[in-house]
Amino acid sequence: MYAKSGEAKSARKVFSDLKRKDTMAWTSMIIGLAMHGHGEEALSTFKRMQEDATVSPDQITYIGVLCACSHVGLVEKGRRHFTEMINVYGIEPTIEHYGCMVDLLSRAGHFEEAERLVEQMPMQPNIAVWGDS
């Protein structure tokens, strides 16, 4: 709740006080940080999640991770996480994942690569891919 509303300090406190952090707790923290200008911290939180053998990231976790990469401008790291999501965790990309990747690539000026990704998607692009502007 605190992370979603942008209250990072309160979110960090609640999160650190949790005795057992499940996938939902990790994901909420990652997304909250990513959406409120703390992309690097979101990615370091994700790394800590991966080190916790009791949880695994899910589709929603990776939306937060890719969003963090996009907002911080970490194109290569975003590419690696997208591939890792598929090859390591067996997560099939959704339209939202593709949208995050198109956003990441476009923000960094990789327009041709973003266009190729859209052309190779196994689904029709929608507003999640093209944006709402």
Secondary structure, DSSP 4 states (H G I P E B T S, - for coil): -TTTTT-HHHHHHHHHH-SS--HHHHHHHHHHHHHTT-HHHHHHHHHHHHH-TT----HHHHHHHHHHHHHHT-HHHHHHHHHHHHHTT-PPP-HHHHHHHHHHHHHTT-HHHHHHHHHH-SS---HHHH---
